[in-house]
Amino acid sequence: MKRTAIVVSLSAMLAASVAPGVMAQGQDVRLGHVFATDSPVDNASKAFAQCVTDDTGGDISVTVFPDSQLGGDETLGRDLSRGGLELAFLNPGSLTGLDPLLDIHYLPYIVSSFEEADEVFYNPDGVLQTTIRETLANHGMKSLDFFELEFRAVTNSEQPVESVSDLEGLKLRVPGSISIRSFFDAAGVQTVTLPFPELFVALQQGTVDGQDNGASITYNSRLFEAQEYMTLTNHVYAMGTITASDHFWQQLSDENKDIISACASESASDQIENNRAKNAEYLEGIREAGVEVHELSDEEMAKFVELGRSLWTELEDTYGADRIQALKEDVGASNE
């Protein structure tokens, strides 16, 4: 009788551990991201974590690990895909090693204003979000919502960049993005792909001359401390995704899935608003640190846009001609 009772008890425990929708009460989960502590993304991640913890009544307690404490985006993506990490505020554009479709939103000059970004990037039925959601799902990840990174700029320690020709010969760190690398390669840049956690030291040591993050990341990650010039090229508008591991997601009850989804939507919306409100403040902080900040003339910006958009057709082999055409239609609709 005792042996039978033990077998039944162990079988019940095993079933509970693998049954979908079953999660032990009070489970602690981890959320990782690469962004600086107290940046808009970090603050949004902490608000999200608090929301989940409060609204699930402590069933799920989320601890945030900022500043690449759990690794760069590549590591976070791999761990989410394998089920070794539950949640992340992820930059999918850095995951092209996992799947090149994840940086389709990095095509140069998709939009030129926040108003256009709202229409194209934050359209849940648009080709950008659809492609990223479907591609992440193919790799064991669920995209819960999308937040803002920024319009990207060019910083360097060699010379002001006031025209496309000024880029030639600069050695710039770029993320693992086919689109961004193709843009700078076409401009004559020596592109170097480095994980974000290695960037600051590479700038300090002169391993690279510069990089292409915008005001928010450049300021909050203190990259400007190793740079002398910044140009607001706006060559890429970037967004990130609040992402869950499928392994974690499938263990949740429907009620807790709804709670987490609602918390993701609220924190993403607040983050976009806060990020834009602080953009001018970040630029001013960079200027006050002694960095020369340049805005391109309309004539020169047109040349940057022409170069960037000329690459779309060349990149059809990477993203698919159908997706490029759908993107052109999304962009056209936003300008009507």
Secondary structure by P-SEA (a helix, b strand, c coil): caaaaaaaaaaaaaaaaccccccccbbbbbbbbccccccaaaaaaaaaaaaaaaaacccbbbbbbcccccccaaaaaaaaaacccccccccccccccccccccccccccccccaaaaaacccccccaaaaaaaaaaaaacbbbcccccccbbbbbbcccccccccccccccccccccaaaaaaaaaaccbbbbbcccccaaaaaaccccbbbbcaaaaaaaccccccccccccccbbbbbbbbbbaaaaaaccaaaaaaaaaaaaaaaaaaaaaaaaaaaaaaaaaaaabbbbbbbcaaaaaaaaaaaaaacccccccccaaaaaaaaaaaaaaac
